[in-house]
Amino acid sequence: MRPPHELVASHVAGAPGRAWTFLSNHLHVLACIDHDPAIRLRDVAALVGITERAAQSMVADLAQEGYLTRVRVGRRNRYEIHRSAPLRHPLERGITVGNLLDALRRRYANGSANGSLALVMVTDAASGSSVTNAL
């Protein structure tokens, strides 16, 4: 059986050895936590396609910057996301973490909770043409 990071990399389009995505792994980690606030970092790592240590480091970054708080519940952690926290880049001024996570969460509402992308039909009012976009 192949390691999770190889499985994820095999699903990312692009040149061999140069796999990349538009969304950062920090966002992928945060999206996993948003979906399940009690998720284990081992499971986050497997879903994102990174090592458990990398997932721990990203959660530490997110906590240090005020995007989430870890709450100890028995032997496990539960995470609270600070949805009103603003995104960091000047181009994203006025957009909160909650805005971004809500956009990503729509894929679950559209019936693709299995991790695949939801397809959304968008119709241009001016031309009347339709396009199917991945969300």
VENVEN-V166236 format. One record per backbone hydrogen bond with DSSP energy under -0.5 kcal/mol. CO is the residue of the C=O (numbers start at 0). NH is the residue of the N-H. If there is no record, write none. Layout:
BEGIN
co,nh
CO,NH
CO,NH
END
This chain:
BEGIN
co,nh
2,5
2,6
3,7
4,8
5,9
6,10
7,10
8,11
10,12
12,19
14,17
23,27
24,28
25,29
26,30
27,31
28,32
29,33
30,34
31,35
35,38
36,78
39,42
39,43
40,44
41,45
42,46
43,47
44,48
44,49
50,54
51,55
52,56
53,57
54,58
55,59
56,60
57,61
58,62
59,63
60,64
61,66
61,67
62,65
66,81
68,79
70,77
72,75
75,72
77,70
78,80
79,68
80,82
81,84
82,97
84,96
88,91
89,92
91,94
94,86
95,99
96,100
97,101
98,102
99,103
100,104
101,105
103,106
104,107
104,108
105,109
106,111
107,110
111,114
117,119
117,134
119,121
119,132
121,130
122,124
123,127
128,123
130,121
130,132
132,119
END
